[in-house]
Amino acid sequence: MLVLYGFSREEGGATKLGVSVSKRIGNAVTRNRIKRVLREAFRTGKGAFPIGTDIMVIARHAAATAKGIEIGGELLTLGKKLKRA
């Protein structure tokens, strides 16, 4: 339900999050809910992501009907995979 891209930066620093939710996913309420859930999961689980990396998350159609805990869990799972790579 999510696609995650990680871009390392030369200067290091804090990890940043970018979120993209297309209008094809749903109405504004649905898109904003997905963005809120992703930002909160990122805030509470920053340790799952490599330091000094820009993270770009793209939501897919399955995220529109998923529960918030499922979306946040998938983000953290993808972050852990990125950290190992």
MDTraj code that builds the backbone (N, CA, C; nanometers):
import mdtraj as md
import numpy as np

residues = "MET LEU VAL LEU TYR GLY PHE SER ARG GLU GLU GLY GLY ALA THR LYS LEU GLY VAL SER VAL SER LYS ARG ILE GLY ASN ALA VAL THR ARG ASN ARG ILE LYS ARG VAL LEU ARG GLU ALA PHE ARG THR GLY LYS GLY ALA PHE PRO ILE GLY THR ASP ILE MET VAL ILE ALA ARG HIS ALA ALA ALA THR ALA LYS GLY ILE GLU ILE GLY GLY GLU LEU LEU THR LEU GLY LYS LYS LEU LYS ARG ALA".split()
xyz = np.array([
    [0.0804, -0.1204, 0.0000],
    [0.0000, 0.0000, 0.0000],
    [0.0847, 0.1268, 0.0000],
    [0.2169, 0.1111, 0.0220],
    [0.3083, 0.2258, 0.0215],
    [0.4310, 0.1937, -0.0622],
    [0.4873, 0.2969, -0.1222],
    [0.6163, 0.2876, -0.1904],
    [0.7080, 0.3851, -0.1188],
    [0.8279, 0.3410, -0.0829],
    [0.9204, 0.4246, -0.0080],
    [1.0511, 0.4380, -0.0838],
    [1.0979, 0.5602, -0.0972],
    [1.2269, 0.5889, -0.1583],
    [1.3130, 0.6580, -0.0538],
    [1.4407, 0.6229, -0.0487],
    [1.5335, 0.6871, 0.0431],
    [1.6488, 0.7491, -0.0339],
    [1.6787, 0.8738, -0.0016],
    [1.7870, 0.9464, -0.0666],
    [1.8827, 0.9946, 0.0409],
    [2.0075, 0.9468, 0.0376],
    [2.1044, 0.9919, 0.1379],
    [2.1575, 1.1289, 0.0980],
    [2.1889, 1.2078, 0.2003],
    [2.2414, 1.3422, 0.1773],
    [2.3881, 1.3459, 0.2158],
    [2.4633, 1.4297, 0.1481],
    [2.6070, 1.4419, 0.1731],
    [2.6342, 1.4946, 0.3136],
    [2.5619, 1.5981, 0.3552],
    [2.5918, 1.6641, 0.4818],
    [2.5344, 1.5921, 0.6028],
    [2.4589, 1.4866, 0.5825],
    [2.3984, 1.4139, 0.6950],
    [2.2830, 1.4943, 0.7530],
    [2.2761, 1.5033, 0.8832],
    [2.1706, 1.5812, 0.9468],
    [2.0476, 1.4970, 0.9761],
    [1.9383, 1.5648, 1.0001],
    [1.8140, 1.4986, 1.0388],
    [1.7489, 1.4275, 0.9199],
    [1.6747, 1.3245, 0.9518],
    [1.5989, 1.2521, 0.8506],
    [1.4709, 1.3297, 0.8220],
    [1.4376, 1.3471, 0.6948],
    [1.3187, 1.4230, 0.6549],
    [1.2206, 1.3316, 0.5831],
    [1.0923, 1.3663, 0.5928],
    [0.9862, 1.2875, 0.5319],
    [0.9114, 1.3714, 0.4290],
    [0.8868, 1.3136, 0.3130],
    [0.8006, 1.3715, 0.2110],
    [0.6895, 1.2728, 0.1816],
    [0.5671, 1.3222, 0.1675],
    [0.4520, 1.2352, 0.1466],
    [0.3787, 1.2801, 0.0207],
    [0.3427, 1.1834, -0.0633],
    [0.2654, 1.2101, -0.1834],
    [0.1433, 1.1185, -0.1851],
    [0.0244, 1.1814, -0.1896],
    [-0.1007, 1.1058, -0.1985],
    [-0.1798, 1.1656, -0.3140],
    [-0.1969, 1.0901, -0.4197],
    [-0.2621, 1.1371, -0.5404],
    [-0.4125, 1.1559, -0.5201],
    [-0.4716, 1.2403, -0.6017],
    [-0.6166, 1.2596, -0.5979],
    [-0.6915, 1.1337, -0.6372],
    [-0.6240, 1.0436, -0.7068],
    [-0.6871, 0.9168, -0.7464],
    [-0.7115, 0.8253, -0.6269],
    [-0.6443, 0.8516, -0.5160],
    [-0.6589, 0.7684, -0.3960],
    [-0.7967, 0.7885, -0.3330],
    [-0.8454, 0.9100, -0.3312],
    [-0.9755, 0.9370, -0.2697],
    [-0.9984, 1.0856, -0.2545],
    [-1.1017, 1.1189, -0.1777],
    [-1.1326, 1.2603, -0.1584],
    [-1.0334, 1.3230, -0.0595],
    [-1.0497, 1.4526, -0.0331],
    [-0.9542, 1.5259, 0.0499],
    [-0.9472, 1.4699, 0.1911],
    [-1.0590, 1.4272, 0.2450],
    [-1.0603, 1.3712, 0.3806],
    [-0.9736, 1.2459, 0.3870],
    [-0.9872, 1.1589, 0.2913],
    [-0.9099, 1.0343, 0.2868],
    [-0.7616, 1.0634, 0.2684],
    [-0.7291, 1.1521, 0.1761],
    [-0.5884, 1.1858, 0.1508],
    [-0.5236, 1.2479, 0.2737],
    [-0.5933, 1.3383, 0.3405],
    [-0.5378, 1.4023, 0.4587],
    [-0.5226, 1.3046, 0.5744],
    [-0.6144, 1.2083, 0.5873],
    [-0.6023, 1.1074, 0.6924],
    [-0.4769, 1.0242, 0.6706],
    [-0.4526, 0.9838, 0.5467],
    [-0.3336, 0.9046, 0.5154],
    [-0.2073, 0.9850, 0.5480],
    [-0.2042, 1.1118, 0.5100],
    [-0.0873, 1.1948, 0.5375],
    [-0.0647, 1.2126, 0.6870],
    [-0.1715, 1.2344, 0.7632],
    [-0.1593, 1.2484, 0.9090],
    [-0.1035, 1.1217, 0.9724],
    [-0.1550, 1.0079, 0.9307],
    [-0.1093, 0.8801, 0.9855],
    [0.0388, 0.8578, 0.9522],
    [0.0789, 0.8873, 0.8307],
    [0.2186, 0.8687, 0.7908],
    [0.3120, 0.9613, 0.8683],
    [0.2728, 1.0868, 0.8843],
    [0.3569, 1.1804, 0.9594],
    [0.3707, 1.1385, 1.1056],
    [0.2615, 1.0923, 1.1653],
    [0.2661, 1.0499, 1.3055],
    [0.3507, 0.9233, 1.3215],
    [0.3372, 0.8279, 1.2307],
    [0.4183, 0.7064, 1.2381],
    [0.5659, 0.7392, 1.2207],
    [0.5968, 0.8329, 1.1337],
    [0.7356, 0.8749, 1.1138],
    [0.7888, 0.9425, 1.2399],
    [0.7072, 1.0283, 1.3001],
    [0.7498, 1.1013, 1.4200],
    [0.7785, 1.0067, 1.5362],
    [0.6925, 0.9092, 1.5568],
    [0.7092, 0.8191, 1.6700],
    [0.8111, 0.7084, 1.6441],
    [0.8400, 0.6776, 1.5183],
    [0.9320, 0.5686, 1.4866],
    [1.0550, 0.6118, 1.4118],
    [1.1088, 0.7295, 1.4420],
    [1.2247, 0.7794, 1.3677],
    [1.3454, 0.6868, 1.3745],
    [1.3544, 0.6046, 1.4775],
    [1.4675, 0.5134, 1.4908],
    [1.4699, 0.4043, 1.3850],
    [1.3589, 0.3850, 1.3162],
    [1.3515, 0.2802, 1.2131],
    [1.4130, 0.3259, 1.0816],
    [1.4469, 0.4530, 1.0707],
    [1.4986, 0.5083, 0.9451],
    [1.6453, 0.5458, 0.9604],
    [1.7235, 0.5329, 0.8520],
    [1.8642, 0.5722, 0.8585],
    [1.8795, 0.7227, 0.8810],
    [1.9801, 0.7603, 0.9578],
    [2.0046, 0.9011, 0.9884],
    [2.0595, 0.9713, 0.8650],
    [2.0175, 1.0956, 0.8432],
    [2.0666, 1.1743, 0.7311],
    [2.0107, 1.1320, 0.5975],
    [1.8860, 1.0878, 0.5961],
    [1.8232, 1.0398, 0.4734],
    [1.6935, 1.1151, 0.4494],
    [1.6678, 1.1481, 0.3259],
    [1.5376, 1.2024, 0.2871],
    [1.4501, 1.0853, 0.2462],
    [1.3337, 1.0736, 0.3083],
    [1.2411, 0.9640, 0.2826],
    [1.1233, 1.0185, 0.2027],
    [1.0911, 0.9548, 0.0916],
    [0.9738, 0.9915, 0.0117],
    [0.8780, 0.8736, 0.0125],
    [0.7548, 0.8980, 0.0560],
    [0.6533, 0.7935, 0.0647],
    [0.5417, 0.8268, -0.0335],
    [0.5045, 0.7286, -0.1146],
    [0.3938, 0.7435, -0.2088],
    [0.2868, 0.6428, -0.1696],
    [0.1672, 0.6923, -0.1441],
    [0.0564, 0.6058, -0.1038],
    [-0.0101, 0.5460, -0.2277],
    [-0.0523, 0.4220, -0.2160],
    [-0.1245, 0.3517, -0.3221],
    [-0.2699, 0.3342, -0.2820],
    [-0.3516, 0.2807, -0.3720],
    [-0.4959, 0.2688, -0.3492],
    [-0.5308, 0.1896, -0.2241],
    [-0.4528, 0.0898, -0.1899],
    [-0.4835, 0.0068, -0.0733],
    [-0.4792, 0.0873, 0.0565],
    [-0.4053, 0.1971, 0.0586],
    [-0.3958, 0.2794, 0.1796],
    [-0.5276, 0.3503, 0.2109],
    [-0.6115, 0.3717, 0.1106],
    [-0.7378, 0.4425, 0.1317],
    [-0.8323, 0.3649, 0.2216],
    [-0.8300, 0.2331, 0.2140],
    [-0.9219, 0.1524, 0.2935],
    [-0.8549, 0.0887, 0.4145],
    [-0.7239, 0.1057, 0.4283],
    [-0.6515, 0.0443, 0.5398],
    [-0.6707, 0.1256, 0.6673],
    [-0.6554, 0.0580, 0.7800],
    [-0.6625, 0.1248, 0.9094],
    [-0.5313, 0.1977, 0.9341],
    [-0.5371, 0.2974, 1.0197],
    [-0.4193, 0.3778, 1.0479],
    [-0.3024, 0.2978, 1.1000],
    [-0.3283, 0.2019, 1.1851],
    [-0.2205, 0.1204, 1.2419],
    [-0.1536, 0.0358, 1.1340],
    [-0.2292, -0.0070, 1.0331],
    [-0.1716, -0.0848, 0.9236],
    [-0.0801, 0.0023, 0.8378],
    [-0.1234, 0.1245, 0.8108],
    [-0.0425, 0.2169, 0.7302],
    [0.0868, 0.2504, 0.8039],
    [0.0756, 0.2851, 0.9313],
    [0.1938, 0.3178, 1.0106],
    [0.2876, 0.1997, 1.0243],
    [0.2318, 0.0818, 1.0425],
    [0.3146, -0.0378, 1.0535],
    [0.3915, -0.0675, 0.9269],
    [0.3265, -0.0488, 0.8140],
    [0.3965, -0.0736, 0.6869],
    [0.5075, 0.0283, 0.6653],
    [0.4839, 0.1549, 0.7037],
    [0.5882, 0.2565, 0.6901],
    [0.7108, 0.2184, 0.7728],
    [0.6896, 0.1751, 0.8967],
    [0.8023, 0.1378, 0.9812],
    [0.8729, 0.0126, 0.9299],
    [0.7977, -0.0814, 0.8765],
    [0.8577, -0.2015, 0.8177],
    [0.9460, -0.1657, 0.6987],
    [0.8967, -0.0781, 0.6123],
    [0.9765, -0.0351, 0.4968],
    [1.0991, 0.0434, 0.5423],
    [1.0850, 0.1241, 0.6482],
    [1.1982, 0.1986, 0.7012],
    [1.3074, 0.1071, 0.7541],
    [1.2688, 0.0006, 0.8213],
    [1.3670, -0.0958, 0.8727],
    [1.4394, -0.1660, 0.7583],
    [1.3650, -0.1980, 0.6508],
    [1.4296, -0.2592, 0.5336],
    [1.5300, -0.1637, 0.4705],
    [1.4942, -0.0355, 0.4654],
    [1.5832, 0.0650, 0.4083],
    [1.7087, 0.0804, 0.4953],
    [1.6916, 0.0735, 0.6242],
    [1.8044, 0.0877, 0.7149],
    [1.9033, -0.0273, 0.7010],
    [1.8520, -0.1486, 0.6750],
    [1.9397, -0.2649, 0.6572],
    [2.0150, -0.2615, 0.5263],
    [1.9563, -0.1971, 0.4254],
    [2.0164, -0.1970, 0.2910],
    [2.1352, -0.1058, 0.2799],
])
top = md.Topology()
chain = top.add_chain()
for i, resn in enumerate(residues, 1):
    res = top.add_residue(resn, chain, resSeq=i)
    for name in ("N", "CA", "C"):
        top.add_atom(name, md.element.get_by_symbol(name[0]), res)
traj = md.Trajectory(xyz[None], top)
